[in-house]
């Protein structure tokens, strides 16, 4: 339990940063799953559907597959996100390198972490959008492979 409102504010900011890290891990796990599902769908359904030649549906499914893979890989690539920070900057918060008291350190630390939380939020939203796109492309791929199989 926090001893002061400044400490509580700092801990809440730190928890928000940790939650964002868990969100990124989850997004990447889902992207890996989509990547695997797209590969399996393309290999099994593509082998059955092609039967030696590709029709327009199979070619379209292949295009959706490639786009799905690219968007999933984008989520898996490293991005400039910050989930940890060093406490050394808090020890000397002022420009003349005077030590600050604990209350000021909590305030400075909380503000510092909040800047990372804000910067990460937009990048995580962008990655979530890429993952959503990847899922939609996977669905399109499966639909087009299915149509190719039926025809």
Buried (B, 14 or more C-beta within 10 A) or exposed (E): EEEEEBBBBBBBBBEBBEEBBEBBEEBBEBBBEBBEBBBEBBEEBBEEBBEEEBBEBBEBBBBBBBBBBEBBBBBBEEEEBBBEBEEEEBEEBEEEEEEBEEEBBBBBBBEBBBEBBEBBEEBBEEBBEBBEBBBBBBEBBBBBBBBBBEE
